[in-house]
Amino acid sequence: MPALRVAVADDSVLLREGLVRVLGDAGVQVVGSFGDADSLLAALPGLAADAVVLDVRMPPTFRDEGVRAAIELRRQHPGVAILLLSQYVEVAYAQELLASGTGGVGYLLKDRVISLDEVRDALDRVAAGGTVLDPEVITQLMARRVDPLQSLTPREREVLELMAQGRTNAAIAAALFIGVGAVEKHISAIFAKLGLDAAEGDHRRVLAVLAWLQAQ
């Protein structure tokens, strides 16, 4: 299998070069390293990147340049996966990145990324079209919303939260100590209760998560 091709953007030289080294040690081919979002976007067409890893806050304002770049990147290069790294949980930014419901996105907290395997796993999942959210991001998103999923059972809520973390059906089954068949039944029930038609295909997983996270 060819190495995953990844571009990196972070304004901190130390953090950026450290991330490049960490990704290289994890078997990832880093095809570009940038100190700001504009440089990343300008160079991306020539990089043939499978995914980008970028900070949320970058020059010049250090507010939301990373998210703005991610949204523009998704518009211009919909096949490129996006993994945002942030020092803090930025609820509004997480929602905006997830708003398209198409998958291939992730949001992790820098301080909670503790291993090469975790970084590589997150990149593999978003590159495959999945959605990866740090559990703390999910917790804060949940805390700011009225629960719209009154019809879900406690077990279905557990399954949906694990879906939001990007877990496969087999991983959900292992985490909850139930069979894969039971997980599939719970997911089917979640889709039905949320009114997600089978025509949505695999995107129903992402849409189910968004229905939970984005409800007011």
C-alpha positions as CSV (number, residue, x, y, z in Angstrom):
1,M,0.0,0.0,0.0
2,P,1.5,3.4,-1.0
3,A,2.3,5.8,1.9
4,L,-0.4,8.3,2.8
5,R,0.5,11.7,1.4
6,V,-0.1,14.6,3.8
7,A,0.5,18.3,3.9
8,V,1.0,20.1,7.2
9,A,0.2,23.7,8.2
10,D,1.0,25.3,11.6
11,D,2.5,28.7,12.4
12,S,4.8,27.4,15.1
13,V,8.0,26.2,13.6
14,L,8.7,23.8,16.5
15,L,5.3,22.3,16.5
16,R,5.2,22.1,12.7
17,E,8.6,20.4,12.4
18,G,7.7,18.1,15.3
19,L,4.5,17.1,13.6
20,V,6.4,16.4,10.3
21,R,8.8,14.2,12.2
22,V,6.0,12.4,14.1
23,L,4.1,11.8,10.9
24,G,7.2,10.5,9.1
25,D,7.8,8.1,12.0
26,A,4.2,6.9,11.6
27,G,4.9,6.0,8.0
28,V,3.2,9.0,6.5
29,Q,4.8,10.9,3.5
30,V,4.8,14.6,4.3
31,V,4.6,16.3,0.9
32,G,4.5,19.9,2.2
33,S,5.0,22.0,5.3
34,F,3.6,25.5,5.7
35,G,3.5,28.3,8.3
36,D,0.2,29.8,7.2
37,A,-3.1,28.7,5.5
38,D,-2.7,30.8,2.4
39,S,0.6,29.2,1.5
40,L,-0.9,25.8,2.0
41,L,-3.9,26.6,-0.3
42,A,-1.6,28.0,-3.0
43,A,0.7,25.0,-3.1
44,L,-1.9,22.2,-2.6
45,P,-2.8,21.7,-6.4
46,G,0.8,20.5,-7.0
47,L,1.2,18.3,-4.0
48,A,-1.2,15.4,-4.8
49,A,-2.0,15.2,-1.1
50,D,-4.4,12.7,0.3
51,A,-5.0,14.7,3.5
52,V,-4.0,17.9,5.2
53,V,-3.3,18.5,8.9
54,L,-3.7,22.1,10.0
55,D,-4.0,24.2,13.1
56,V,-7.2,26.1,13.8
57,R,-5.5,29.5,14.6
58,M,-2.9,30.8,12.3
59,P,-1.6,34.1,10.9
60,P,-2.5,36.8,10.4
61,T,-5.3,37.1,13.0
62,F,-4.8,33.8,14.8
63,R,-8.5,33.3,15.0
64,D,-10.0,31.0,12.4
65,E,-7.7,30.9,9.5
66,G,-7.3,27.1,9.7
67,V,-11.0,26.5,9.5
68,R,-11.5,29.1,6.7
69,A,-8.7,27.2,4.8
70,A,-10.3,23.9,5.5
71,I,-13.7,25.0,4.2
72,E,-12.1,26.5,1.1
73,L,-10.0,23.4,0.6
74,R,-13.1,21.3,0.8
75,R,-14.7,23.4,-1.9
76,Q,-11.7,23.3,-4.2
77,H,-10.4,19.8,-3.5
78,P,-13.3,17.7,-2.2
79,G,-11.2,14.5,-2.4
80,V,-8.6,15.8,0.1
81,A,-9.3,14.8,3.8
82,I,-8.9,17.3,6.6
83,L,-7.6,16.8,10.1
84,L,-7.8,19.9,12.3
85,L,-5.6,20.1,15.4
86,S,-6.3,22.7,18.1
87,Q,-5.1,23.6,21.5
88,Y,-8.7,24.2,22.6
89,V,-12.2,23.1,21.8
90,E,-13.6,25.6,19.3
91,V,-17.2,24.5,19.2
92,A,-18.4,26.9,16.5
93,Y,-15.4,25.9,14.3
94,A,-16.0,22.2,14.8
95,Q,-19.7,22.7,13.7
96,E,-18.7,24.7,10.6
97,L,-16.2,22.1,9.5
98,L,-18.8,19.3,9.9
99,A,-21.7,21.2,8.3
100,S,-21.4,19.6,4.9
101,G,-22.0,16.1,6.2
102,T,-19.7,14.5,3.6
103,G,-17.1,13.0,6.0
104,G,-13.4,13.0,5.5
105,V,-12.9,15.4,8.4
106,G,-11.4,15.2,11.9
107,Y,-10.9,17.5,14.9
108,L,-8.4,16.5,17.6
109,L,-7.0,18.4,20.5
110,K,-3.2,18.6,20.4
111,D,-2.6,17.9,24.1
112,R,-4.7,14.7,23.9
113,V,-2.8,13.2,20.9
114,I,-0.5,10.9,22.8
115,S,0.8,8.4,20.3
116,L,1.9,7.9,16.7
117,D,-0.7,5.2,16.3
118,E,-3.5,7.6,17.3
119,V,-2.3,10.2,14.7
120,R,-1.9,7.6,12.0
121,D,-5.3,6.0,12.8
122,A,-7.1,9.4,12.6
123,L,-5.5,10.2,9.3
124,D,-6.3,6.8,7.8
125,R,-9.9,7.2,8.9
126,V,-10.5,10.7,7.5
127,A,-8.6,9.7,4.3
128,A,-11.1,6.8,3.9
129,G,-14.0,9.3,4.2
130,G,-14.7,8.9,8.0
131,T,-15.2,11.5,10.7
132,V,-12.9,11.6,13.7
133,L,-13.8,13.8,16.7
134,D,-11.9,14.0,20.0
135,P,-14.2,12.8,22.8
136,E,-13.8,16.2,24.6
137,V,-15.0,18.0,21.5
138,I,-18.1,15.8,21.5
139,T,-18.7,16.5,25.2
140,Q,-18.5,20.2,24.8
141,L,-20.7,20.2,21.7
142,M,-23.2,18.1,23.6
143,A,-23.1,20.4,26.6
144,R,-24.2,23.4,24.6
145,R,-27.3,21.9,23.0
146,V,-30.7,20.7,23.9
147,D,-30.9,17.0,23.3
148,P,-32.9,16.5,20.1
149,L,-32.8,12.7,20.2
150,Q,-35.5,12.1,22.8
151,S,-36.7,9.0,21.0
152,L,-33.3,7.2,21.2
153,T,-32.7,4.6,23.9
154,P,-29.7,4.9,26.2
155,R,-27.9,2.2,24.2
156,E,-28.6,3.9,20.9
157,R,-27.1,7.1,22.3
158,E,-24.0,5.2,23.3
159,V,-23.7,3.8,19.8
160,L,-24.2,7.2,18.2
161,E,-21.5,8.7,20.4
162,L,-19.1,6.0,19.3
163,M,-20.1,6.6,15.7
164,A,-19.2,10.3,16.2
165,Q,-15.7,9.2,17.3
166,G,-15.3,7.5,13.9
167,R,-15.5,3.9,15.3
168,T,-16.4,1.1,12.9
169,N,-19.3,-1.3,13.7
170,A,-16.8,-3.9,15.0
171,A,-15.0,-1.3,17.2
172,I,-18.4,-0.2,18.6
173,A,-19.3,-3.8,19.3
174,A,-16.0,-4.4,21.2
175,A,-16.4,-1.2,23.2
176,L,-19.9,-2.0,24.3
177,F,-19.4,-5.8,24.6
178,I,-22.2,-6.7,22.2
179,G,-22.3,-8.4,18.8
180,V,-21.8,-6.6,15.5
181,G,-25.3,-7.7,14.5
182,A,-26.7,-5.9,17.6
183,V,-24.7,-2.8,16.6
184,E,-26.1,-2.9,13.1
185,K,-29.7,-3.1,14.5
186,H,-29.0,-0.1,16.8
187,I,-27.7,1.9,13.9
188,S,-30.6,1.0,11.7
189,A,-32.9,2.1,14.5
190,I,-31.0,5.4,14.9
191,F,-31.3,6.1,11.1
192,A,-35.0,5.3,11.2
193,K,-35.7,7.5,14.2
194,L,-33.8,10.4,12.6
195,G,-35.6,10.0,9.3
196,L,-32.4,9.3,7.4
197,D,-33.3,7.6,4.1
198,A,-31.3,4.6,2.8
199,A,-30.7,6.7,-0.4
200,E,-28.2,8.7,1.6
201,G,-25.9,5.6,1.7
202,D,-22.8,5.7,3.8
203,H,-23.3,9.4,4.5
204,R,-26.1,8.5,6.9
205,R,-23.5,7.9,9.6
206,V,-22.1,11.4,9.3
207,L,-25.6,12.9,9.0
208,A,-26.7,11.0,12.1
209,V,-23.8,12.5,14.1
210,L,-24.6,16.0,12.7
211,A,-28.3,15.7,13.6
212,W,-27.1,15.2,17.2
213,L,-24.3,17.8,17.3
214,Q,-25.9,20.6,15.4
215,A,-29.4,20.6,17.0
216,Q,-30.3,23.8,18.9
